Amino acid sequence: MTQNDRYQKLRAIIEPYLPDDVSADSITLESHLINELNINSANLVDIVLDVEDEFDITLENEDMDDMQTVGDALNMIESKIK
C-alpha cells in the first residue's frame, strides 16, 4: 500500500465526521483536524478508533496529542505500520 493509498483511506475515515459546513474538498495534508475541519473531540476519538481498525495499529494517548493535522495523522500511521 502506497502513502497515497493510506492518505485516501484516511480521508475516507475523516469525511463522515465533518460538520455540514465543512466540505470534504477542504481536507488536505495541512488541514488542522480541530481548528480547520471543525472536528470535535468526541469525533476525533472515533476517527482514532477507525484509523486503528483500518490500519490494524494501536495509537496511544500521546499519539493523539501529536495528531493535530491530517499530515500528522498520516505520519503517525506510517510510523506505526513500519
Secondary structure as UniProt FT lines:
FT   HELIX           3..14
FT   HELIX           15..17
FT   TURN            20..21
FT   HELIX           24..26
FT   TURN            29..30
FT   TURN            33..37
FT   HELIX           41..55
FT   HELIX           61..66
FT   HELIX           70..81
//
